[in-house]
Amino acid sequence: QVQLVESGGGLVQAGGSLRLSCAASGFTVRNYGMYWFRQAPGKEREFVGGLGWTGTFPNYADSVKGRFTISRDNAKNVVDLQMNSLKPEDTAVYSCAAALYGPARWGKSQPRYDYWGQGTQVTVSS
């Protein structure tokens, strides 16, 4: 069964850290671009960061650059999102997505996402 399962969300105070994990089953993450998105209540889903299938040169949204880090563990078949210096505006449901041979960066057209996780809630209190 192919699926992505996120974990690690929770409630944290501003300035704190959380580490989200996206565990893949039924496929191998090293062949996929892996991406994190978030959606806050009443807002559109936004791109947070992505790691292309080659595993190099990750890409981050300006709003999280320098605070969030994406990493991939091929042996465990997981992709993590380390979130530091969290702000209340980081509060959202965070989801991961996978795109076969997906790039870290793109022009006008986003990658075609093959799989999505169900999301995990991150709440940052002020």
GROMACS elastic network, one bead per residue, 0.5 to 0.9 nm:
[ bonds ]
;  ai    aj funct       b0    kb
    1    25     6  0.68404   500
    1    26     6  0.53423   500
    1    27     6  0.88648   500
    2    24     6  0.75111   500
    2    25     6  0.53909   500
    2    27     6  0.65189   500
    2   115     6  0.80232   500
    3    23     6  0.81427   500
    3    24     6  0.59057   500
    3    25     6  0.54222   500
    3    26     6  0.66391   500
    3    27     6  0.83068   500
    3   115     6  0.69756   500
    3   116     6  0.74710   500
    3   117     6  0.68935   500
    4    22     6  0.62438   500
    4    23     6  0.55678   500
    4    25     6  0.65865   500
    4    96     6  0.73079   500
    4    97     6  0.76030   500
    4    98     6  0.84601   500
    4   115     6  0.70278   500
    4   116     6  0.61633   500
    4   118     6  0.75467   500
    5    21     6  0.79381   500
    5    22     6  0.54447   500
    5    23     6  0.51833   500
    5    24     6  0.66246   500
    5    25     6  0.85168   500
    5    95     6  0.87543   500
    5    96     6  0.81606   500
    5   116     6  0.85327   500
    5   117     6  0.53325   500
    5   118     6  0.66724   500
    5   119     6  0.75816   500
    5   120     6  0.88314   500
    6     9     6  0.82162   500
    6    20     6  0.68632   500
    6    21     6  0.54561   500
    6    23     6  0.63674   500
    6    24     6  0.89877   500
    6    94     6  0.81425   500
    6    95     6  0.68701   500
    6    96     6  0.70810   500
    6   117     6  0.63579   500
    6   118     6  0.70507   500
    6   119     6  0.58900   500
    6   120     6  0.59573   500
    7    19     6  0.85814   500
    7    20     6  0.56800   500
    7    21     6  0.52749   500
    7    22     6  0.66030   500
    7    23     6  0.82081   500
    7   119     6  0.80355   500
    7   120     6  0.61124   500
    7   121     6  0.89151   500
    8    18     6  0.70303   500
    8    19     6  0.59052   500
    8    21     6  0.61812   500
    8    22     6  0.89953   500
    8   120     6  0.73133   500
    8   121     6  0.86480   500
    8   122     6  0.85295   500
    9    18     6  0.70938   500
    9    19     6  0.75749   500
    9    20     6  0.62104   500
    9    21     6  0.88291   500
    9    93     6  0.85635   500
    9    94     6  0.81393   500
    9   119     6  0.89615   500
    9   120     6  0.53598   500
    9   121     6  0.52423   500
    9   123     6  0.79146   500
   10    18     6  0.79052   500
   10   120     6  0.80154   500
   10   121     6  0.61608   500
   10   122     6  0.50492   500
   10   123     6  0.61002   500
   10   124     6  0.83911   500
   11    18     6  0.89552   500
   11   121     6  0.83616   500
   11   122     6  0.61752   500
   11   124     6  0.58908   500
   11   125     6  0.72956   500
   12    15     6  0.83431   500
   12    16     6  0.61023   500
   12    17     6  0.72255   500
   12    18     6  0.76205   500
   12    86     6  0.80813   500
   12   122     6  0.79171   500
   12   123     6  0.63466   500
   12   124     6  0.50265   500
   12   125     6  0.62616   500
   13    16     6  0.55665   500
   13    17     6  0.84174   500
   13    86     6  0.76281   500
   13    87     6  0.80718   500
   13    88     6  0.81912   500
   13   123     6  0.83260   500
   13   124     6  0.53641   500
   13   126     6  0.61785   500
   14    17     6  0.85098   500
   14    85     6  0.69680   500
   14    86     6  0.53142   500
   14    87     6  0.50001   500
   14    88     6  0.62304   500
   14   124     6  0.57055   500
   14   125     6  0.56714   500
   14   126     6  0.53139   500
   15    84     6  0.70928   500
   15    87     6  0.63785   500
   15   124     6  0.87015   500
   15   126     6  0.88638   500
   16    83     6  0.83576   500
   16    84     6  0.61827   500
   16    85     6  0.54557   500
   16    86     6  0.55040   500
   16    87     6  0.82646   500
   16   124     6  0.83399   500
   17    82     6  0.75185   500
   17    83     6  0.54000   500
   17    85     6  0.61802   500
   17    86     6  0.61402   500
   18    81     6  0.82807   500
   18    82     6  0.62360   500
   18    83     6  0.52561   500
   18    84     6  0.67402   500
   18    86     6  0.81686   500
   18   122     6  0.85179   500
   19    80     6  0.67894   500
   19    81     6  0.56500   500
   19    83     6  0.59114   500
   19    84     6  0.85009   500
   20    79     6  0.84277   500
   20    80     6  0.54925   500
   20    81     6  0.50005   500
   20    82     6  0.63828   500
   20    83     6  0.78441   500
   20    94     6  0.85456   500
   20   120     6  0.83072   500
   21    78     6  0.66330   500
   21    79     6  0.58575   500
   21    81     6  0.63628   500
   21    82     6  0.86368   500
   21    96     6  0.88615   500
   22    77     6  0.86460   500
   22    78     6  0.54258   500
   22    79     6  0.51251   500
   22    80     6  0.60244   500
   22    81     6  0.82494   500
   22    95     6  0.82923   500
   22    96     6  0.64006   500
   22    97     6  0.88062   500
   22   117     6  0.78020   500
   23    76     6  0.80376   500
   23    77     6  0.63126   500
   23    79     6  0.66558   500
   23    80     6  0.85549   500
   24    27     6  0.66968   500
   24    28     6  0.72775   500
   24    29     6  0.68854   500
   24    76     6  0.87962   500
   24    77     6  0.58354   500
   24    78     6  0.59363   500
   24    79     6  0.82227   500
   25    28     6  0.74974   500
   25    29     6  0.88758   500
   25    77     6  0.76223   500
   27    31     6  0.84883   500
   27    32     6  0.88931   500
   27    77     6  0.85482   500
   28    31     6  0.60209   500
   28    32     6  0.72823   500
   28    74     6  0.77813   500
   28    77     6  0.64180   500
   29    32     6  0.50578   500
   29    33     6  0.75068   500
   29    34     6  0.73419   500
   29    53     6  0.76927   500
   29    72     6  0.80792   500
   29    73     6  0.85659   500
   29    74     6  0.67151   500
   29    77     6  0.58168   500
   29    78     6  0.70997   500
   29    79     6  0.78966   500
   29    98     6  0.77792   500
   29   100     6  0.86906   500
   30    33     6  0.78108   500
   30    34     6  0.89119   500
   30    53     6  0.59001   500
   30    54     6  0.72744   500
   30    55     6  0.74423   500
   30    72     6  0.81170   500
   30    73     6  0.85738   500
   30    74     6  0.60648   500
   30    77     6  0.78045   500
   30   101     6  0.87117   500
   31    52     6  0.89839   500
   31    53     6  0.54014   500
   31    54     6  0.76591   500
   31    99     6  0.85712   500
   31   100     6  0.61371   500
   31   101     6  0.56589   500
   31   102     6  0.83086   500
   32    51     6  0.87373   500
   32    52     6  0.70112   500
   32    54     6  0.81862   500
   32    98     6  0.58900   500
   32    99     6  0.52511   500
   32   102     6  0.57678   500
   32   103     6  0.85268   500
   33    50     6  0.71157   500
   33    51     6  0.56599   500
   33    54     6  0.77500   500
   33    55     6  0.79632   500
   33    97     6  0.82737   500
   33    98     6  0.56636   500
   33    99     6  0.50813   500
   33   100     6  0.62063   500
   33   101     6  0.56702   500
   33   103     6  0.57740   500
   33   104     6  0.67177   500
   33   111     6  0.86530   500
   33   113     6  0.88998   500
   34    49     6  0.86518   500
   34    50     6  0.57014   500
   34    51     6  0.53166   500
   34    52     6  0.63941   500
   34    53     6  0.71166   500
   34    72     6  0.86667   500
   34    79     6  0.72818   500
   34    96     6  0.70448   500
   34    97     6  0.58078   500
   34    99     6  0.65616   500
   34   100     6  0.88055   500
   34   102     6  0.74973   500
   34   103     6  0.86945   500
   34   104     6  0.81504   500
   35    47     6  0.78024   500
   35    48     6  0.75839   500
   35    49     6  0.57890   500
   35    51     6  0.62788   500
   35    52     6  0.82780   500
   35    70     6  0.86879   500
   35    79     6  0.87602   500
   35    95     6  0.82786   500
   35    96     6  0.54440   500
   35    97     6  0.51358   500
   35    98     6  0.63341   500
   35    99     6  0.82907   500
   35   104     6  0.82373   500
   36    46     6  0.88443   500
   36    47     6  0.64318   500
   36    48     6  0.53522   500
   36    49     6  0.53293   500
   36    50     6  0.61879   500
   36    51     6  0.89883   500
   36    70     6  0.85997   500
   36    81     6  0.77602   500
   36    94     6  0.68347   500
   36    95     6  0.57036   500
   36    97     6  0.64053   500
   37    45     6  0.65891   500
   37    46     6  0.55251   500
   37    49     6  0.70987   500
   37    50     6  0.88389   500
   37    93     6  0.82826   500
   37    94     6  0.56686   500
   37    95     6  0.52545   500
   37    96     6  0.61714   500
   37    97     6  0.77878   500
   38    44     6  0.85478   500
   38    45     6  0.55380   500
   38    46     6  0.54805   500
   38    47     6  0.66343   500
   38    48     6  0.66257   500
   38    90     6  0.85688   500
   38    91     6  0.86189   500
   38    92     6  0.57393   500
   38    93     6  0.53539   500
   38    95     6  0.60418   500
   38    96     6  0.86468   500
   38   119     6  0.84351   500
   39    42     6  0.82898   500
   39    43     6  0.63091   500
   39    44     6  0.60192   500
   39    46     6  0.62653   500
   39    47     6  0.89938   500
   39    91     6  0.84539   500
   39    92     6  0.51543   500
   39    93     6  0.52950   500
   39    94     6  0.66528   500
   39    95     6  0.83502   500
   40    43     6  0.53768   500
   40    44     6  0.72959   500
   40    45     6  0.73638   500
   40    46     6  0.88875   500
   40    89     6  0.86345   500
   40    90     6  0.82663   500
   40    91     6  0.64553   500
   40    93     6  0.63273   500
   40    94     6  0.88653   500
   41    44     6  0.83273   500
   41    91     6  0.89890   500
   41    92     6  0.71370   500
   41    93     6  0.85745   500
   43    46     6  0.85594   500
   46    61     6  0.87605   500
   47    50     6  0.81050   500
   47    60     6  0.80017   500
   47    61     6  0.65373   500
   48    59     6  0.85319   500
   48    60     6  0.58941   500
   48    61     6  0.52102   500
   48    62     6  0.85735   500
   48    63     6  0.80723   500
   48    64     6  0.69989   500
   48    65     6  0.89858   500
   48    68     6  0.86369   500
   48    94     6  0.88063   500
   49    58     6  0.72334   500
   49    59     6  0.54079   500
   49    61     6  0.59323   500
   49    64     6  0.82380   500
   49    65     6  0.87198   500
   49    68     6  0.82054   500
   49    69     6  0.81452   500
   49    70     6  0.71587   500
   49    81     6  0.86329   500
   49   104     6  0.82646   500
   50    58     6  0.57151   500
   50    59     6  0.51901   500
   50    60     6  0.64737   500
   50    61     6  0.89868   500
   50    70     6  0.71675   500
   50   103     6  0.81406   500
   50   104     6  0.52928   500
   50   105     6  0.77550   500
   51    54     6  0.78864   500
   51    55     6  0.58451   500
   51    56     6  0.68348   500
   51    57     6  0.70784   500
   51    59     6  0.64701   500
   51    60     6  0.89434   500
   51    70     6  0.68780   500
   51    71     6  0.76960   500
   51    72     6  0.81794   500
   51    79     6  0.89772   500
   51   102     6  0.84559   500
   51   103     6  0.72262   500
   51   105     6  0.85793   500
   52    55     6  0.54469   500
   52    56     6  0.66039   500
   52    57     6  0.75869   500
   52    58     6  0.67650   500
   52    59     6  0.83893   500
   52    99     6  0.88670   500
   52   101     6  0.72855   500
   52   102     6  0.55937   500
   52   105     6  0.76016   500
   53    56     6  0.79024   500
   53    99     6  0.83520   500
   53   100     6  0.75764   500
   53   101     6  0.52123   500
   53   102     6  0.57050   500
   53   103     6  0.62786   500
   53   104     6  0.76175   500
   54    57     6  0.86762   500
   54   101     6  0.79823   500
   54   102     6  0.87689   500
   54   103     6  0.79941   500
   54   104     6  0.87892   500
   55    58     6  0.74504   500
   55    71     6  0.82700   500
   55    72     6  0.73358   500
   55   104     6  0.86077   500
   56   104     6  0.81960   500
   57   104     6  0.71725   500
   58    69     6  0.83785   500
   58    70     6  0.71004   500
   58    71     6  0.86577   500
   58   104     6  0.58698   500
   58   105     6  0.82543   500
   59    65     6  0.86130   500
   59    70     6  0.87807   500
   59   104     6  0.56528   500
   59   105     6  0.64524   500
   60    63     6  0.81103   500
   60    64     6  0.65991   500
   60    65     6  0.56030   500
   60    66     6  0.87086   500
   60    68     6  0.79066   500
   60    69     6  0.83006   500
   60    70     6  0.87780   500
   60   104     6  0.89331   500
   61    64     6  0.56585   500
   61    65     6  0.60681   500
   62    65     6  0.51302   500
   62    66     6  0.86438   500
   63    66     6  0.88735   500
   63    67     6  0.87551   500
   64    67     6  0.54107   500
   64    68     6  0.56402   500
   64    69     6  0.87976   500
   64    83     6  0.84599   500
   64    90     6  0.86405   500
   65    68     6  0.61772   500
   65    69     6  0.81894   500
   66    69     6  0.77430   500
   66    84     6  0.87168   500
   67    82     6  0.81596   500
   67    83     6  0.60854   500
   67    84     6  0.51183   500
   67    85     6  0.61492   500
   67    86     6  0.77492   500
   68    81     6  0.66724   500
   68    82     6  0.54480   500
   68    84     6  0.60724   500
   68    85     6  0.85593   500
   68    86     6  0.89885   500
   69    80     6  0.80305   500
   69    81     6  0.56534   500
   69    82     6  0.50607   500
   69    83     6  0.66698   500
   69    84     6  0.85428   500
   70    79     6  0.70573   500
   70    80     6  0.56524   500
   70    82     6  0.63880   500
   70    83     6  0.89286   500
   71    78     6  0.85598   500
   71    79     6  0.56764   500
   71    80     6  0.52769   500
   71    81     6  0.66295   500
   71    82     6  0.80504   500
   72    76     6  0.86819   500
   72    77     6  0.75896   500
   72    78     6  0.59847   500
   72    80     6  0.62867   500
   73    76     6  0.54837   500
   73    77     6  0.57571   500
   73    78     6  0.54314   500
   73    79     6  0.62329   500
   73    80     6  0.81358   500
   74    78     6  0.67188   500
   74    79     6  0.83649   500
   75    78     6  0.80481   500
   76    79     6  0.87705   500
   79    96     6  0.86436   500
   83    86     6  0.65919   500
   84    87     6  0.89734   500
   86    89     6  0.82583   500
   86    90     6  0.64811   500
   86    91     6  0.87699   500
   86   124     6  0.67629   500
   87    90     6  0.53816   500
   87    91     6  0.76122   500
   87   124     6  0.61314   500
   87   125     6  0.77864   500
   87   126     6  0.75378   500
   88    91     6  0.56654   500
   88   123     6  0.73267   500
   88   125     6  0.56675   500
   88   126     6  0.59357   500
   89    92     6  0.80900   500
   89   123     6  0.89912   500
   89   124     6  0.75330   500
   90   122     6  0.75778   500
   90   123     6  0.74514   500
   90   124     6  0.66744   500
   91    94     6  0.88836   500
   91   121     6  0.77965   500
   91   122     6  0.53742   500
   91   124     6  0.54379   500
   91   125     6  0.83751   500
   92   120     6  0.84214   500
   92   121     6  0.60546   500
   92   122     6  0.55013   500
   92   123     6  0.66013   500
   92   124     6  0.88377   500
   93   119     6  0.58007   500
   93   120     6  0.53554   500
   93   122     6  0.59976   500
   93   123     6  0.84962   500
   94   118     6  0.86669   500
   94   119     6  0.51603   500
   94   120     6  0.52869   500
   94   121     6  0.62366   500
   94   122     6  0.69892   500
   95   116     6  0.71162   500
   95   117     6  0.56536   500
   95   118     6  0.63856   500
   95   120     6  0.65272   500
   95   121     6  0.89551   500
   96   115     6  0.84088   500
   96   116     6  0.59227   500
   96   117     6  0.54644   500
   96   118     6  0.81247   500
   96   119     6  0.71514   500
   97   113     6  0.63383   500
   97   114     6  0.74111   500
   97   115     6  0.55074   500
   97   117     6  0.63444   500
   98   101     6  0.89803   500
   98   102     6  0.77104   500
   98   112     6  0.85736   500
   98   113     6  0.55177   500
   98   114     6  0.57040   500
   98   115     6  0.51971   500
   98   116     6  0.66257   500
   98   117     6  0.89760   500
   99   103     6  0.83420   500
   99   111     6  0.64313   500
   99   112     6  0.59512   500
   99   114     6  0.51766   500
   99   115     6  0.70708   500
  100   111     6  0.86983   500
  100   112     6  0.80682   500
  100   113     6  0.76396   500
  100   114     6  0.69303   500
  102   105     6  0.86798   500
  102   111     6  0.60565   500
  102   112     6  0.78827   500
  102   113     6  0.83327   500
  103   106     6  0.67886   500
  103   111     6  0.73824   500
  105   110     6  0.84984   500
  105   111     6  0.89990   500
  106   109     6  0.65831   500
  106   110     6  0.62088   500
  106   111     6  0.75253   500
  107   110     6  0.73000   500
  109   112     6  0.86924   500
  110   113     6  0.84463   500
  113   116     6  0.74210   500
  116   119     6  0.84734   500
  117   120     6  0.87938   500
